[in-house]
Amino acid sequence: MRLLTKFLSVFRSKTVSDMIAETKWLKVYVRKYFGAIIIYITLGILGTLMGLAVNWATKYLIDAVTGAIGGDASALRPIFITAGLMAGLSLGNILFKSVSSRISARIGIRVRHEIQADVYNRILEADWEALSVFSSGDLINRLSSDAQAVSSSITSFIPSLITSAVQFVGALAIMLYYDSTMALIALLGIPVSAIVSKILVKRIRLYSKRIKEMDGAMMAFTDDSFQNLQSLKAFDITKLFAGKMRRIQAEYKSAFIDYNRFSVYMSAIMSIVGLIVSGGCMAWGVYRLWLGAISYGTMTLFLLLAGNLSSSFSALLSLVPTAISTTTSARRIMDVTELPRETLGAAPECEQGFSGSAGSIGVKAERLSFVYSNGINVLDAISFNALPGEITAIVGPSGEGKTTLIRILLGLVSPTEGSAVLVDSDGHECAVSPATRKYFSFVPQENTVFSGTVAENLRMVKPDATDAQIVSALEAACAYEFVKKLPDGINTPMMERGKGISEGQAQRLSIARAVLRDAPVMLLDEATSALDVALERRVLTNIMRLRNGRTCIVITHRPSVLSLCASVYRIDSTHMSRLSGEEVARMTRDF
């Protein structure tokens, strides 16, 4: 009774309840491919039954052969029949395994791609601040290795569980039919396994989680290193980062070795149990053979069935770590897919009366405050008004909330208090949100050149843009002067993050992309920092000339363009103030 209580306590633990919740999440994908999985399971069961039938036929073959000793020609016919049956069953088993493998591969790749697509879409749709706690390397790890683990489980775990169970029950049933004592001996390993499973479940889950976290940390570190490889070389700190890589590897090695040690101990215990059971079965079979109670064929059958019981039981036990690893990966994917989503639908106040991109749109903020979820207060009751047809500059020290203000305007984060709205030419207002991003063109301060041609980089914001429109946007950004010198002009491939071109050229390509979008409001976050003063002024003048009534908001540390701005606001110590003409002139003079 105490043993049963211990066994049942495994299934009442929080670890197992978490695994059950994660398994329920997997049912979504199982249901989609239920028919194919059933076919796969059916083939596996048929193959298992054929294997058991081969064992049974082996008994009769040996009995027929031993009975034919002495030259009895009449005994040869059943020998050939039995041998032919065994050959047919064996070939059928090979065929079923081959077909099953093919079906498993087809289901596996479809499930993997669907999970990856779902996770990728949820990352793109997730709330920006909630998603920011994950590193890019960790997200890539969840998208690749965790999705692979889950998809493999769907196509292998359930079929393996069922076919191993069928093999175990089938072998046990045949053994019970011929000798119940032998069957009882074969079942001796189950109580030990019940005790071991209690230890396995929690420990393996902890090890699996730790290793997956270390995998994510490794990928995050390497991704960060490769993205900043130029800086590592420039500062001559490549050896420093190589040392960090070794330390991360040492931590991973420690986790892996701990897990391996635990697995070896558990495997050794179960192997000893299996050896004792197999030895007991063999001893009992030899004893029964010595008494003359069974034939040589029955003895051989017992040995084969004992091997089947041992292998199927080991397979069932080995599924415990697989299940734990799979549910751990499922939880890591769920952590991403359960992130709160952005509201991407049309904002209610914008559905009626707002002229949108057809007219001029201004931007207004009133007593806007923002506090990040970690408690950092960035903006405190700021107000400003950016009017159509004007350039509005926002200046101030680094880290004082200028980029956060851009995130609010783009609907990446929502104000803690106050409001930020778009105002159309008729005076209608629309609160900024993810739904209002279509009214903005944005040029960030970081490099945003993607792999692909120059034209592909621009067309991502306007897929139907003609080559002439692309050239026009490049000219406005003063980028065509270097693009036309490239080997294939606008069809020249760009390397990742614009490797091979200067930072100023990469900025101008980003500006050209924003120009091509042709939105009524343009946000430039330090977007001209790599341009010389004359080029910077030309670009801003072109941007305003191309669209009448465009609202342009420039985040800048450089006062060189302030003379082009109708309004200049300063953010400092969470507060905002509008600078007078005299203050702007003094800032320009003292720069």
N, C-alpha and C positions, 0 to 999 in steps of 0.2 A: 504493500500500500504506500509506504514511504517512497519507494521508487517511482510509482505511478504519480504521486504528488509532485515529485521533483520534475518528472517529465512534463506534466501539465503546466508547471510553473514557467517553463520556457515560453509557452504560448500565451501566458498572461503578462509577460514582461513588456515594458514600454518599448524596448528595442523591437520586439516582434510586432507590436501594434503599429509602430512607425513603418515597418516593412510592409505590413498589410495595407496601410494607406498608400504607400508608394506603388504597391502591386496593383491596387485599384486604378491608379493613374495610368498604368500600362495597358489596362483593358481597352482604352480608347483605340489603340493601335491594333490590339488583338482582334477586336470586333471588325475592323476594316478588312482584315485579311483572314477572317475566320475560315472561309471555305478552303483556301489554299493550305492553311495550317492543318485543317482536318484531313485533307488528302495526304499531306506529309506525315501526319501521325499514323494514318491508316497504313501507309506503306511501311512505316517503321514497325508497326505491330505485326504486319504480315511477315516481314523479314525476321522478326524475333520468333514468331511461331514456327517459321521454317527452320530456324536454327535449332529449336527444341525438337522438331520432328526429325532432324538429322541425328540428334543425340539418341532419340528413340529408335531410329532405324539402325544405328550403330549396334545397339543391343542385339537386335535380331540378326544382323549380319554376323556378329561374332558367334552367337548361338548357332547359326546355320553352319558356319565354318567349322566350329568345334564338333558339331553333330555329323559333319561330312567326313571326318577323319576315319580312315579305314577303307576308303575307296568306294563309298556309296554314291554312285553317279546320280541317283534320283535326288540327292540333296543339293546338286549344283544349281538347279533351276531357281529355287528361292534365293540362293546367294546372288545370282546375277540380277534377279528382280530387285532385291534389296539394294544392291550396289547401284543399279540404274536409278532407283528412287532417290538415293542419297545424292547422286550426281545432279539430278534434276532439281532437287531442293536447294542444293548449294548454289547452282547457277541462278536459280530464281532469287535467292537471297542476295547475290551479287547485283542482279538487275535492279531489285527494289532499292538497294542502297545507292546505286548510281542515280536512279531517278529521284530518290529522296534528296540526294546531295544537290542535284540540279534545281529542284524546287526550292530548297533551302536558300541557295545562292540568289535566286530571283526574288524571293520574298525579302531576304535580308537587305539587298541593295535598295529595294523600294521603300522598306520601312526606315532604313537609315536616312535616305534622302528626304523622306517626309518629315522625320523628326528634326533633321537639320534645318529644313525649310521653315518648320514651325518655330523652332528656337530662334532662328535668324530674324524672322518676322517679328517675334515678340520683343527681341532686343531693339529692333528699329522702332517699335511702337511703344516701348516702355517709357515711363516717366523719367525724365533726364536726371533728376536729383537722386531718385531711388536706384537708378542704374549706375550712377557714378561711384558707388562703393566697390564695384567689380573692376579689376584691371582688365585691359584688353587681352592680355595673355591668358588669364583665367577664363574669360568668355570664349576664346578660341578653343581652349582645352575642353570646355563643356560642349562646345559645338562639334568637336571632332571625336575625342576618345570616349567621352561619356555617351554621346549619341551612338557610337559604334558598339559600346558595351550593351546598351539597351536593345538595339536592333538585333544583335547577336542572340541575346537572351530570348527575345520573342520568337525567333526562328529555331532555337535549339533547346532552350531550357524546358519548356512545356513538353515538346515531343520526347526529349531525353527522359524527363520525369515519367511520362506515361509508358514509354517502351521499356525502361528499366524496371518499372513496377510490374509490367506484364511478364517480363522475363523472370522476375523474382517469384511472382505468384504461380506462373506456369511451371517452373522448375520445382517449386515447393509442392504443387498439386501432384505432379508425377511421382515425386519422391514419397509423398503420403500414400499414394496408391500402392506402391510397391513395398514400402517399409516406413511405418509411422515413427519408429524410434530414430531412424536416420534423419527424418524431417525435424524432429525435436532437437537433435544435436545441432543441425544446421541453423536453428533459430536462437542458439545460445548467445550469438553476438548482438542481438537486438537490445537487451537491457544495458549492456556496456555502451552501445551507441547512443542510447537515450541520455545517459549521463554525460557522455562526451558532447552531445549536441547542445546541452545547456551551457557548456564552456565555450563551444565554437561560436555560437550566434553573436554574443556580445563582443567577444574579443576580436573576431574577424571583422566585424563592422567597424570597430575602432581603428584597426590597422588599415582597412580599406579606405576609410575616410581620410586618415592621415596621409596615406600614399597619394591619393588623388589630389589632396591639397598641395602636397609637395610637387606633384606634376604641374599643377596650375602655377605655383610659384616659380618653377623652373621656366615654364613657357613665358610667363610675364617678364621675368628677368631678361631672357634672351630677346624677346620682342622689343623691350625698352632699350637694350644695348644696340641692337641692329638699327633701330630708328635714330639713334644718336651716335652712330659709329663715327661720323665726321668729328664730333666733339671729343670723343674718346681718343682719337688719333691726334687731334690738335693739342689737347692737354697732356698727351703722352701718358695716359692712365690706362692703357690697354692691359698692362700687367695687373693693375689693381682690380679691374673687372674680371680678368681671368682667375684671380684669387677668389673673388666673390663667387664665381661659378663653381670653383672647387669646393667652397664651403657649403653651397647649396646642394651640390652633389653628395657631400659627406652626410648632410642631414637626411637626404633621400636614402642614401645607402644604409644609414642607421635604422630608418623606418623599415626598409625592405628586409634587412637582415633579421630584425626583430620578428617580422611577420614570417619570414622563412623558417626561423628557429621554431616558432610556435607551430607552424604547419608540419615541420619534420617530426616534432614530438607527437603531434596528434596522429600523423600518418603512421608512425612507428607503432603507436599503441593499437591502432586499428589493424595494422598488418599482423601484429602478434595475435590479436583476437581472431583474425581470419585464419591464421596459421593453426591456431588451436582448434578452431571449428573444422577446418579442412582435415587436420590430422585425426580428429575424433571421428569424422565421417569415414575416412579411409580405414581406421582401425576397426570400426564397427563393420564395414563392408568385408574386410579381410576375415574377421571373426565369423561372419555369416557364411562366407565362402568356404571357410575351413570346416564348418558344420555341415556343409552341403545343402544349406537352406536356399542358396541363390546360385545362379549360373555365372559363368565368366562374363557373359554379355550383360547381365544385371549389375555385376560388380563394376564393369566399365561405365554403364549408364549412371550409376551412383557417383562415380568419380567425376564424370562430365557435368552432372547436375549440381554437384557440390561446387565445381568451378563456376557454373552459371550463377548459383546463388551468391557465391563470394564476389564475383565481378559485378553483378547487378546491384548487390548491396553496397559495394564500394562506390559504384556509379551514383547511387542514390545519395550516399553520404557526401560525395564530392560536389553534389549540386548545392549543398548548403553554402560553401564559400561563393559559388557562382551566384546564387540567389542574393547573398548579402552584397556582393560587389555590384550586382545589377541594380538592386534597390538603392544602394548608395549613389550610383550614377543617376538613377531616376530622381532622387532627391535633389541632386545638384542641378539637374535640368529644371525640375519643378521650382527651385529657388529663383530661376530666371523667368520661367513662363508665368509664375504667379505674381511677378512685379506689377504694380499698378500701371495701367495704360494711360496714355494721353487721350484727351477727348479730341478726336480728329474731325468730328462732324461739324457742320456749320453752326456758328454761334447764333442763338436765338435772336439776339438784338440786331444781327447783321442780315437776317433773312428778308426783312422788309425795309425798303427805303434807302438802303446804303448803296451808294453809286459804285463802290468798289474800284476796280482797276480802270473803269471807263472814264473816271474823272481824277481830279487832284485830291490827294489825301494828306492831311497833316497828322502829327503825333502830339498827344498832350498827356502829361502826367500831373496828378494832383495829390499832394501829401502821401506820396508812395513810400512805403517802407518794406524792407525785406530782411528776414533773419533766416539763415540756413538752419537745417535740421540739427546741426551740431551746436547750435546756440550762438554762432557768430553773427553779430549785427553788422550789416553791410551798408544799408541805406536807411535813412531816418527822415521821413516826412519830406521828401524832395518833390519839387514841382518844376516843370519846364514846358515850353511850347515850341515845337518845330513846325514851321509853316511851309506850305507848298511853294515851290519856286525858290526856296532859300536853302543855303547850307548852314546847318547848326552844328557848332563844335562843342564837344564836351572834353574838358581837360582836367588834369589833376594828377597827383602822385600815383605811382603804381600800387595796386592792391587796395584801392579805396572804393571800388564798386562800379567802375565804368563798364567792365566786361559783364558784370552781373546785370547791369541795366540792359545791356544788349540781350542777354538771355531772357529777361522779362519781356522785352518787346517782341521777341521771337516765340514767346509762349513756352519756353523750355522750363521755366519756373514761374510760379504765380506770386504776386505781391502778398506780403503778410498783411499789410493794411494799405489803404488808399487805392488809387486806380491808375491805369495806363490805358488810353483809348486812342483809336483812330478816328479822325474827324473828316468827313467828306465835304465837298464843295457846297452842299446844302445844309451843312451844320449837323447832320446826323452823326451820332457817335456809336462806336463799336468797340467793346472791350477787347484788348489783345488776348490771344489764346493760340493754341496750335492751329485752330481753324483759320486764323488771319495771316498765316505765314505767306499765303499766296500774294499778299500785297507788298511783300518785302523782297528786295535783293540784298544779299549779305556777302560781304567780303571779310573773312576772319583774318586775324593777325598771323596765324600759323599757315604753313605751306599746305595747300589743298589740291595739288596737282596729282591726278590719278594715272595709273598705267593705262595706256591707250593713246590714240592720236590726239593732236591738238583739237581737231574738229570734234572728236568724241568727248573730250573734256568739256567743251562748250555745249554740245548738244544735249548733255544730260539734263540741262534745265529747260531745253526747248527742242524736243526730239525732231520736230518737223522743220527746223531752221535750214535755210538754204545756205550754200557756200557763200553767196554774196552777203547774206546777213551775218554770217560768222566773220567774214573779212571786215565788214563795217564795225562790228563790235570790237574786233582786235585793233582797228584803227583808232577807235575812240579811246581805248586803253593804252594807246601808243605802243602796242605789242606787235602790230603787223610789220613794223620796220625790222624786227629780228626774225619773226616767223617766216616771212617771205624768203629769207636767206637759208632756211633749213632745207635739207635735201629734197623733201616732198611737200614743202609748204605746210598747209593746214593738215595734210594727211601724214605728217611726220610723227612716228610713235614717240611718246614721252615715257621715260623710265619712272619707276616708283618714286613718288614724292619729288618729281621733277629733277632727278639726278641728271647732270649734264648741262643744266641751264642755271643761270645765276638766281639768287633770291629775288632780285628786282624783276627779272623776267618772269619768275613764277608768280610774283604778286600781280604783274600786269595781266597774266593769263586768267588769274582769279577775278580780277576786275572786269575783264572782257566777258567772262561767264555771267557776272552779275548784270552787266550792261545788256547782254543778249536776252536775259530774263525779262527785261523791260517792265519791272514793277514800279508802282508809283512812289514807293519809299525805298531808299537805298541806305544801308547801314555799312559803314566802313570802320572796322575795329583795327586801328593801327595798320591799315591796309596799304599805306604808301610809305611806310617807314624805311623801305630799302631803296626808294627813288630819290634822285636829287631834287632840289627845291624847284627848279625850272620844270622838270618833268612832272613833278607832283601837281603843280599849278595847272599845267596843260591838261592832265588827266581829269582833274576836278572840273575844269571849265568845259571839257568835252562832255562829261557826264550830265551836266546841267543843261547844255545846249541841245542834247539829243532828245530830250523829252520836256515839253513845256509843263510847268507845274510840278516837277519832281521835287520831293522832299528828300534832302540828303543830310544824314546825321553822321558826323565824323568824330570818332574817338581818336585823340591824338596827344602825343607828348611834344610835338613840334609846332611852335607858334608861327612857322613860316607861311601857313595857309590861312591864318586867322583873318587876314585882311580880306579874304574872299567870303568870310562868314557874316551872315546877318546877325546872328546871336552866338554868344560864347558863354557856356556855363562851366562852372568849376565844382568838382566834387572833392571834398576834403573832410576827413574825420566823420564820415557817414552823412554829411550835410551837403546841400547844393546851393550855389548862389550864382546869379547872373552877373557877369563882369561888365563894367562900363567900358566905353571906348577908351578912356584914359588908362584903365587897368590892362586892357588888351594891348595898347601901344607900349606900355611899360614892360609887359611880359615879352613882347616881341623884341624890344630893345635890349632886355637883360638876358635873352637866351644865348 
